Amino acid sequence: MPIGINIGKVIFEDNDIFGNSVNIASRIQNLTPPGKIYMSKTLCDSMLCKDEFKVDVVSYEKLRGIKEKIGICELVIPKE
């Protein structure tokens, strides 16, 4: 299952979540290949423990409904 993650403000209402951050995470997930974890570059840049993880920039994408291009990064999971 692909995973898309973003950071930012979300709105909780009637057992649902809304907001631009949710929309971006959903669109990132749609770009993510099965078995991979993609995140916004904004999240990647704000990670306090980023030295402990390998993260590669995949691309910069124009996402539907979002004005600016969004940087997309992959969290690289080491193969055991």
C-alpha positions, 0 to 999 in steps of 0.5 A: 500500500502506498503512503503519502504524508504532508504537514500542516493544519487540518480541520476535524469535523463530523468524524472527517478531516479536511484542509489543504494539508489533507488534499496534498497528502492525498495527491502525494499518495496517488503518485506513490508506487505500491510499497513506498512512502512519499512525503512533501518536501515541506515535511522532509525539511521540518523533520528533526531526525532527518539525519537518521533517515535517508530521504531522496527528492523524487520530483516537483509536481503541480498537484490538482487544486494546489497553486504552487509546485510541491516537492515530493520526497521518498523515505527510503527504507533499507532492505534487510 
